């Protein structure tokens, strides 16, 4: 049993740098996209239209998820 625990710990230690780098990359992409979205809203003549579109998309996804609609898989 101790050998099994040691191998799991070694596996975790080996994969930890990849996990940290992956989380950092995903965080960086979300920050970049968020800043671009904010700049787009600032430069827009009708920011309410953008906010409304985002709310409609989020509402549609939530409604379709609640209804249990699934996309067809090929």
DRENPA-3360 file (N, C-alpha, C; in nm, 2 decimals, always signed):
BEGIN
1 = XXXXXXXX = +0.08/-0.12/+0.00/+0.00/+0.00/+0.00/+0.09/+0.13/+0.00 ~ +0.20/+0.12/+0.07/+0.28/+0.24/+0.08/+0.35/+0.27/-0.06 ~ +0.38/+0.16/-0.13/+0.43/+0.18/-0.27/+0.33/+0.25/-0.36 ~ +0.21/+0.21/-0.35/+0.10/+0.28/-0.43/+0.09/+0.42/-0.39 ~ +0.09/+0.46/-0.27/+0.08/+0.60/-0.23/+0.20/+0.68/-0.28 ~ +0.32/+0.62/-0.27/+0.44/+0.69/-0.32/+0.43/+0.72/-0.47 ~ +0.38/+0.62/-0.54/+0.37/+0.64/-0.69/+0.27/+0.75/-0.72 ~ +0.16/+0.76/-0.64/+0.06/+0.87/-0.67/+0.12/+1.00/-0.63;
9 = XXXXXXXX = +0.20/+1.01/-0.53/+0.27/+1.13/-0.49/+0.37/+1.18/-0.59 ~ +0.44/+1.08/-0.64/+0.54/+1.11/-0.75/+0.47/+1.16/-0.87 ~ +0.36/+1.10/-0.91/+0.28/+1.14/-1.03/+0.23/+1.28/-1.01 ~ +0.18/+1.31/-0.89/+0.13/+1.45/-0.86/+0.24/+1.55/-0.87 ~ +0.36/+1.52/-0.82/+0.47/+1.61/-0.82/+0.52/+1.63/-0.96 ~ +0.51/+1.53/-1.05/+0.56/+1.54/-1.19/+0.46/+1.62/-1.27 ~ +0.33/+1.61/-1.24/+0.22/+1.68/-1.32/+0.19/+1.82/-1.26 ~ +0.24/+1.85/-1.14/+0.21/+1.98/-1.09/+0.26/+2.10/-1.17;
17 = XXXXXXXX = +0.38/+2.10/-1.22/+0.42/+2.21/-1.31/+0.33/+2.23/-1.43 ~ +0.29/+2.12/-1.49/+0.21/+2.13/-1.61/+0.07/+2.19/-1.57 ~ +0.02/+2.15/-1.45/-0.11/+2.21/-1.41/-0.09/+2.36/-1.38 ~ +0.02/+2.40/-1.32/+0.04/+2.54/-1.29/+0.05/+2.62/-1.42 ~ +0.12/+2.57/-1.51/+0.14/+2.64/-1.64/+0.00/+2.65/-1.72 ~ -0.07/+2.54/-1.71/-0.20/+2.54/-1.78/-0.30/+2.64/-1.72 ~ -0.31/+2.64/-1.59/-0.40/+2.73/-1.52/-0.35/+2.88/-1.55 ~ -0.22/+2.90/-1.55/-0.17/+3.04/-1.59/-0.21/+3.08/-1.73;
25 = XXXXXXXX = -0.20/+2.99/-1.82/-0.23/+3.02/-1.96/-0.38/+3.05/-1.98 ~ -0.47/+2.96/-1.91/-0.61/+2.99/-1.92/-0.65/+3.12/-1.86 ~ -0.59/+3.15/-1.74/-0.61/+3.28/-1.68/-0.57/+3.40/-1.76 ~ -0.45/+3.38/-1.83/-0.41/+3.49/-1.91/-0.50/+3.51/-2.03 ~ -0.55/+3.41/-2.09/-0.64/+3.42/-2.20/-0.77/+3.49/-2.16 ~ -0.82/+3.45/-2.04/-0.95/+3.51/-1.99/-0.92/+3.66/-1.96 ~ -0.81/+3.70/-1.91/-0.78/+3.84/-1.88/-0.77/+3.91/-2.01 ~ -0.70/+3.86/-2.11/-0.69/+3.92/-2.24/-0.82/+3.94/-2.31;
33 = XXXXXXXX = -0.91/+3.84/-2.31/-1.04/+3.85/-2.37/-1.13/+3.95/-2.29 ~ -1.12/+3.95/-2.16/-1.20/+4.04/-2.08/-1.16/+4.18/-2.11 ~ -1.03/+4.21/-2.12/-0.99/+4.35/-2.15/-1.03/+4.39/-2.29 ~ -1.03/+4.30/-2.38/-1.07/+4.33/-2.52/-1.22/+4.36/-2.52 ~ -1.30/+4.28/-2.44/-1.44/+4.30/-2.44/-1.48/+4.44/-2.37 ~ -1.41/+4.47/-2.27/-1.43/+4.60/-2.20/-1.39/+4.72/-2.30 ~ -1.28/+4.70/-2.37/-1.25/+4.81/-2.47/-1.35/+4.82/-2.58 ~ -1.41/+4.70/-2.62/-1.51/+4.70/-2.73/-1.63/+4.78/-2.68;
41 = XXXXXXXX = -1.67/+4.75/-2.55/-1.79/+4.82/-2.50/-1.77/+4.97/-2.49 ~ -1.65/+5.01/-2.44/-1.61/+5.15/-2.43/-1.62/+5.22/-2.57 ~ -1.57/+5.16/-2.67/-1.57/+5.22/-2.80/-1.70/+5.21/-2.88 ~ -1.79/+5.14/-2.83/-1.92/+5.12/-2.90/-2.01/+5.24/-2.88 ~ -2.09/+5.27/-2.98/-2.19/+5.37/-2.97/-2.31/+5.33/-2.89 ~ -2.34/+5.20/-2.89/-2.46/+5.15/-2.82/-2.42/+5.03/-2.72 ~ -2.36/+5.07/-2.61/-2.32/+4.96/-2.52/-2.43/+4.88/-2.46 ~ -2.55/+4.94/-2.45/-2.67/+4.87/-2.40/-2.70/+4.75/-2.50;
49 = XXXXXXXX = -2.68/+4.77/-2.63/-2.71/+4.66/-2.72/-2.61/+4.55/-2.70 ~ -2.49/+4.57/-2.67/-2.39/+4.47/-2.64/-2.43/+4.39/-2.51 ~ -2.46/+4.47/-2.41/-2.50/+4.41/-2.28/-2.63/+4.32/-2.30 ~ -2.72/+4.37/-2.38/-2.84/+4.30/-2.41/-2.82/+4.17/-2.48 ~ -2.73/+4.18/-2.58/-2.69/+4.06/-2.66/-2.63/+3.95/-2.57 ~ -2.54/+3.99/-2.48/-2.47/+3.90/-2.39/-2.57/+3.84/-2.30 ~ -2.67/+3.92/-2.25/-2.77/+3.86/-2.16/-2.86/+3.77/-2.23 ~ -2.90/+3.80/-2.36/-2.98/+3.71/-2.43/-2.91/+3.57/-2.46;
57 = XXXXXXXX = -2.78/+3.58/-2.49/-2.71/+3.45/-2.52/-2.70/+3.37/-2.39 ~ -2.67/+3.44/-2.28/-2.66/+3.36/-2.15/-2.79/+3.31/-2.11 ~ -2.90/+3.38/-2.13/-3.03/+3.33/-2.10/-3.07/+3.22/-2.19 ~ -3.04/+3.22/-2.32/-3.07/+3.11/-2.41/-3.00/+2.99/-2.37 ~ -2.87/+3.00/-2.34/-2.79/+2.88/-2.30/-2.85/+2.82/-2.17 ~ -2.88/+2.91/-2.07/-2.94/+2.86/-1.94/-3.07/+2.79/-1.97 ~ -3.16/+2.85/-2.05/-3.29/+2.79/-2.08/-3.28/+2.66/-2.15 ~ -3.19/+2.65/-2.25/-3.17/+2.52/-2.32/-3.11/+2.42/-2.23;
65 = XXXXXXXX = -3.02/+2.46/-2.14/-2.97/+2.36/-2.05/-3.07/+2.31/-1.95 ~ -3.15/+2.40/-1.90/-3.26/+2.36/-1.81/-3.36/+2.27/-1.88 ~ -3.39/+2.29/-2.01/-3.48/+2.21/-2.08/-3.42/+2.07/-2.12 ~ -3.29/+2.06/-2.11/-3.22/+1.94/-2.14/-3.19/+1.92/-2.28 ~ -3.18/+2.02/-2.36/-3.15/+2.01/-2.50/-3.00/+1.99/-2.52 ~ -2.97/+1.89/-2.60/-2.83/+1.85/-2.63/-2.81/+1.87/-2.78 ~ -2.68/+1.91/-2.81/-2.65/+1.93/-2.95/-2.62/+1.79/-3.01 ~ -2.65/+1.77/-3.14/-2.63/+1.64/-3.20/-2.48/+1.61/-3.21;
73 = XX = -2.44/+1.49/-3.19/-2.30/+1.45/-3.20/-2.28/+1.36/-3.32 ~ -2.17/+1.39/-3.39/-2.14/+1.32/-3.51/-2.06/+1.20/-3.48;
% end
